[in-house]
Amino acid sequence: MSAISRDEVAHLARLSRLALEEHELDAFAGQLDAILGHVKAVSEVDVSDVDATASPLAVTNVTRPDVIVPGLGPDSALAEAPASEQSRFAVPRILGEE
């Protein structure tokens, strides 16, 4: 028995806003049924003695310590700007906004 019907494929296509032809509904029903069969087979694997892990390899994040350094002031940040107004970068308006 199929895990997914042709009508369910049509319903999923409508939800996804996909326009599928009649022959595609049958083809996708078979493909999705095969995928769901594989998912079922994987979900039936006994993993009760396997520890949960995000990666099979031991991974350590290499980071540096945070060091506070002085940031740029407004004058330094705007020194090379093509245009500035009121200590801010001046850019062209977009979409006719005021």
Backbone as a chain_set.jsonl record, in Angstrom:
{"seq": "MSAISRDEVAHLARLSRLALEEHELDAFAGQLDAILGHVKAVSEVDVSDVDATASPLAVTNVTRPDVIVPGLGPDSALAEAPASEQSRFAVPRILGEE", "coords": {"N": [[0.843, -1.195, 0.0], [0.514, 2.202, -0.792], [2.212, 4.92, 0.76], [1.593, 7.487, 0.279], [-0.882, 9.212, -1.456], [-2.124, 9.953, -4.79], [-3.882, 12.113, -4.692], [-3.024, 13.345, -2.344], [-0.517, 14.212, -3.139], [-1.298, 16.092, -5.063], [-2.557, 17.881, -3.361], [-0.374, 18.725, -1.761], [1.099, 19.939, -3.779], [-0.576, 22.077, -4.448], [-0.459, 23.506, -2.0], [2.198, 24.204, -2.074], [2.228, 25.864, -4.163], [2.719, 24.84, -6.724], [2.417, 24.072, -10.092], [1.367, 21.218, -11.338], [1.367, 18.734, -13.871], [-0.964, 16.171, -14.938], [0.326, 13.673, -15.419], [2.636, 14.085, -13.963], [1.782, 14.061, -11.33], [1.31, 11.341, -10.807], [3.921, 10.342, -11.162], [5.375, 11.749, -9.173], [4.023, 10.855, -6.923], [4.838, 8.188, -6.77], [7.615, 8.588, -6.402], [7.695, 10.076, -3.998], [6.543, 8.187, -2.334], [8.538, 6.234, -2.318], [10.576, 7.686, -1.043], [9.402, 8.139, 1.47], [9.287, 5.5, 2.289], [12.009, 4.918, 2.617], [12.615, 6.692, 4.695], [11.041, 5.575, 6.687], [12.352, 3.115, 6.99], [14.847, 3.978, 7.968], [14.018, 5.165, 10.353], [13.319, 2.936, 11.794], [15.652, 1.801, 12.671], [17.577, 0.556, 15.337], [18.746, 2.616, 17.712], [19.271, 2.801, 20.351], [21.54, 2.334, 21.889], [23.341, 4.215, 21.055], [25.131, 7.149, 21.433], [23.9, 10.492, 21.456], [24.89, 12.861, 19.075], [26.279, 15.697, 17.407], [28.186, 15.594, 15.551], [30.251, 13.058, 14.17], [32.913, 13.252, 14.62], [35.39, 14.408, 16.919], [35.184, 17.681, 17.672], [36.611, 20.822, 18.181], [36.08, 24.167, 18.985], [37.994, 26.777, 17.811], [38.929, 29.634, 19.24], [39.674, 33.057, 19.938], [40.596, 34.963, 22.814], [38.333, 37.497, 23.975], [39.104, 40.833, 23.437], [39.017, 44.07, 24.473], [39.021, 46.837, 22.435], [39.574, 50.2, 21.416], [37.003, 51.702, 19.477], [36.104, 53.113, 16.249], [35.68, 56.596, 16.064], [33.037, 58.942, 15.232], [34.108, 60.894, 13.458], [36.417, 59.64, 12.415], [35.291, 57.373, 11.202], [33.714, 58.511, 9.208], [35.524, 59.807, 7.643], [36.461, 58.983, 5.073], [34.116, 58.824, 3.679], [31.912, 59.352, 0.907], [29.848, 61.205, 1.226], [28.342, 62.916, 3.965], [26.058, 63.575, 6.677], [25.098, 65.217, 9.584], [26.786, 63.652, 11.324], [26.477, 61.14, 10.138], [26.391, 58.586, 7.549], [25.606, 59.704, 4.339], [23.273, 58.688, 2.055], [21.763, 57.895, -1.139], [18.216, 58.347, -1.54], [15.849, 55.644, -1.586], [13.267, 54.0, -3.385], [11.558, 56.185, -3.327], [11.148, 57.122, -0.743], [10.616, 59.319, 2.048]], "CA": [[0.0, 0.0, 0.0], [1.283, 3.441, -0.881], [2.167, 5.793, 1.927], [1.069, 8.783, -0.15], [-1.771, 9.047, -2.611], [-2.06, 10.959, -5.855], [-4.608, 13.285, -4.196], [-2.16, 14.029, -1.38], [0.506, 14.908, -3.935], [-1.963, 17.261, -5.639], [-2.768, 18.817, -2.249], [0.939, 19.301, -1.445], [1.462, 20.825, -4.891], [-1.347, 23.32, -4.282], [0.105, 24.241, -0.86], [3.515, 24.709, -2.481], [1.99, 26.695, -5.342], [3.336, 24.207, -7.879], [1.474, 23.633, -11.113], [1.806, 19.919, -11.824], [0.55, 18.065, -14.88], [-1.552, 14.916, -14.466], [1.322, 12.597, -15.41], [3.607, 14.385, -12.91], [1.203, 13.645, -10.057], [1.58, 9.907, -10.653], [5.364, 10.149, -11.012], [5.788, 12.244, -7.86], [3.44, 9.984, -5.899], [5.757, 7.049, -6.653], [8.892, 9.036, -5.84], [7.492, 10.414, -2.583], [6.306, 6.931, -1.637], [9.862, 5.628, -2.118], [11.272, 8.486, -0.026], [8.794, 7.838, 2.767], [9.712, 4.147, 2.635], [13.389, 5.01, 3.13], [12.536, 7.358, 5.998], [10.514, 4.578, 7.627], [13.417, 2.145, 7.248], [15.84, 4.621, 8.819], [13.445, 5.386, 11.683], [13.209, 1.652, 12.481], [16.972, 1.376, 13.125], [17.723, 0.625, 16.788], [19.846, 3.497, 18.098], [19.174, 2.984, 21.8], [22.867, 2.314, 22.513], [24.186, 5.196, 20.372], [25.072, 8.474, 22.054], [23.518, 11.597, 20.573], [26.021, 13.693, 18.698], [26.068, 16.548, 16.245], [29.225, 15.241, 14.589], [30.951, 11.847, 14.6], [34.297, 13.6, 14.929], [35.569, 15.334, 18.036], [35.453, 19.0, 17.106], [36.764, 21.884, 19.169], [36.04, 25.485, 18.377], [39.209, 27.539, 18.08], [38.573, 31.044, 19.353], [40.63, 33.89, 20.658], [39.915, 35.674, 23.908], [37.829, 38.822, 23.644], [39.942, 41.93, 23.895], [38.349, 45.347, 24.199], [39.872, 47.832, 21.784], [38.766, 51.376, 21.102], [36.393, 51.704, 18.153], [36.231, 54.348, 15.483], [34.773, 57.693, 16.376], [32.301, 59.382, 14.043], [34.974, 61.61, 12.501], [37.286, 58.664, 11.75], [34.472, 56.507, 10.363], [33.183, 59.272, 8.078], [36.609, 60.527, 6.974], [36.561, 58.608, 3.662], [32.777, 58.697, 3.101], [31.66, 60.309, -0.163], [28.964, 62.26, 1.725], [27.837, 62.678, 5.321], [25.185, 64.6, 7.248], [24.821, 65.065, 11.009], [27.584, 62.519, 11.805], [25.956, 59.899, 9.554], [26.624, 58.411, 6.125], [24.505, 60.176, 3.505], [23.078, 57.795, 0.92], [20.597, 58.303, -1.924], [16.919, 57.771, -1.162], [15.398, 54.561, -2.439], [11.827, 53.777, -3.443], [10.816, 57.422, -3.145], [10.838, 57.355, 0.667], [11.008, 60.631, 2.573]], "C": [[0.877, 1.244, 0.0], [1.128, 4.276, 0.384], [1.582, 7.155, 1.572], [0.249, 8.591, -1.427], [-1.56, 10.167, -3.621], [-2.763, 12.248, -5.418], [-3.782, 14.059, -3.178], [-1.041, 14.776, -2.077], [-0.09, 16.171, -4.54], [-2.185, 18.323, -4.563], [-1.451, 19.498, -1.864], [1.393, 20.268, -2.532], [0.717, 22.146, -4.782], [-0.787, 24.153, -3.137], [1.44, 24.886, -1.22], [3.438, 25.64, -3.683], [2.75, 26.173, -6.568], [2.243, 23.763, -8.84], [2.002, 22.337, -11.7], [0.827, 19.379, -12.857], [0.041, 16.748, -14.297], [-0.519, 13.792, -14.379], [2.381, 12.82, -14.326], [3.088, 13.954, -11.538], [1.482, 12.171, -9.792], [3.07, 9.653, -10.409], [5.828, 10.588, -9.623], [5.209, 11.4, -6.733], [4.347, 8.782, -5.686], [7.07, 7.43, -6.006], [8.757, 9.367, -4.363], [7.223, 9.161, -1.752], [7.629, 6.223, -1.359], [10.641, 6.369, -1.036], [10.723, 8.176, 1.353], [9.143, 6.425, 3.223], [11.116, 4.132, 3.209], [13.405, 5.663, 4.508], [12.031, 6.376, 7.05], [11.592, 3.562, 7.982], [14.478, 2.73, 8.173], [15.292, 4.803, 10.235], [13.299, 4.087, 12.463], [14.548, 1.13, 12.988], [17.062, 1.571, 14.634], [18.962, 1.454, 17.128], [19.864, 3.721, 19.603], [20.54, 3.0, 22.477], [23.841, 3.29, 21.857], [24.009, 6.547, 21.04], [24.689, 9.527, 21.026], [24.738, 12.454, 20.301], [25.656, 14.541, 17.488], [27.072, 16.209, 15.151], [29.914, 13.97, 15.072], [32.407, 12.098, 14.971], [34.347, 14.548, 16.119], [36.0, 16.685, 17.464], [35.573, 20.0, 18.24], [36.796, 23.21, 18.441], [37.287, 26.259, 18.782], [38.832, 29.015, 18.081], [39.692, 31.788, 20.064], [39.896, 34.562, 21.801], [39.443, 37.046, 23.433], [38.727, 39.879, 24.259], [39.234, 43.223, 23.508], [39.36, 46.308, 23.605], [39.001, 49.034, 21.452], [38.25, 51.302, 19.661], [36.637, 53.023, 17.447], [35.242, 55.383, 15.999], [34.061, 58.124, 15.105], [33.191, 60.073, 13.005], [35.862, 60.645, 11.732], [36.48, 57.805, 10.779], [34.007, 57.224, 9.107], [34.263, 59.968, 7.255], [36.67, 60.221, 5.478], [35.198, 58.482, 2.99], [32.584, 59.728, 2.0], [30.786, 61.471, 0.295], [28.507, 61.895, 3.126], [26.987, 63.857, 5.752], [24.956, 64.265, 8.712], [25.496, 63.824, 11.591], [27.049, 61.174, 11.336], [26.366, 59.829, 8.093], [25.404, 58.922, 5.381], [24.441, 59.276, 2.276], [21.851, 58.264, 0.139], [19.328, 57.63, -1.405], [16.593, 56.636, -2.111], [13.88, 54.461, -2.339], [11.009, 55.013, -3.134], [10.438, 57.713, -1.709], [11.297, 58.745, 1.09], [11.94, 60.465, 3.747]], "O": [[1.872, 1.311, 0.722], [0.058, 4.327, 0.991], [1.128, 7.891, 2.448], [0.661, 7.887, -2.349], [-0.914, 11.178, -3.343], [-2.302, 13.345, -5.731], [-3.829, 15.289, -3.145], [-0.658, 15.863, -1.646], [0.555, 17.219, -4.531], [-2.022, 19.516, -4.817], [-1.418, 20.712, -1.663], [2.001, 21.297, -2.238], [1.297, 23.211, -4.995], [-0.649, 25.369, -3.269], [1.772, 25.968, -0.737], [4.456, 26.14, -4.16], [3.335, 26.938, -7.335], [1.258, 23.148, -8.432], [2.966, 22.342, -12.465], [-0.386, 19.546, -12.73], [0.553, 16.27, -13.285], [-0.484, 13.048, -13.399], [2.961, 11.858, -13.824], [3.866, 13.53, -10.683], [1.847, 11.795, -8.678], [3.436, 8.847, -9.553], [6.589, 9.874, -8.97], [5.844, 11.248, -5.69], [4.6, 8.394, -4.545], [7.589, 6.699, -5.163], [9.608, 8.983, -3.561], [7.632, 9.084, -0.593], [7.817, 5.67, -0.275], [11.295, 5.741, -0.203], [11.485, 7.974, 2.299], [9.28, 6.18, 4.421], [11.39, 3.419, 4.174], [14.139, 5.223, 5.392], [12.535, 6.349, 8.173], [11.732, 3.188, 9.146], [14.959, 2.04, 9.072], [16.021, 4.616, 11.209], [13.166, 4.126, 13.686], [14.58, 0.109, 13.674], [16.673, 2.616, 15.156], [20.089, 1.037, 16.861], [20.41, 4.716, 20.079], [20.692, 3.615, 23.533], [25.048, 3.197, 22.083], [22.89, 7.035, 21.197], [25.104, 9.461, 19.868], [25.525, 12.734, 21.205], [24.834, 14.152, 16.659], [26.845, 16.495, 13.976], [30.142, 13.818, 16.272], [33.054, 11.241, 15.572], [33.461, 15.383, 16.302], [37.06, 16.8, 16.848], [34.743, 20.026, 19.149], [37.454, 23.356, 17.411], [37.592, 26.378, 19.969], [38.462, 29.573, 17.049], [40.547, 31.183, 20.711], [38.675, 34.71, 21.745], [40.083, 37.674, 22.589], [39.064, 39.825, 25.442], [38.897, 43.431, 22.342], [40.415, 46.563, 24.185], [37.8, 48.882, 21.228], [38.97, 50.893, 18.75], [37.286, 53.925, 17.976], [34.101, 55.059, 16.329], [34.446, 57.711, 14.012], [33.033, 59.851, 11.804], [36.047, 60.805, 10.526], [36.928, 57.538, 9.664], [33.915, 56.608, 8.046], [33.954, 60.647, 6.275], [36.912, 61.131, 4.685], [35.129, 58.07, 1.832], [33.041, 60.864, 2.134], [30.949, 62.595, -0.18], [28.309, 60.721, 3.442], [27.156, 64.979, 5.273], [24.645, 63.119, 9.037], [24.849, 63.031, 12.276], [27.154, 60.178, 12.052], [26.652, 60.848, 7.464], [24.276, 58.605, 5.758], [25.424, 59.121, 1.552], [20.994, 58.955, 0.69], [19.358, 56.507, -0.902], [16.99, 56.644, -3.276], [13.294, 54.805, -1.313], [9.859, 54.892, -2.713], [9.503, 58.475, -1.464], [12.263, 59.278, 0.543], [12.383, 61.455, 4.328]]}, "num_chains": 1, "name": "protein.A"}
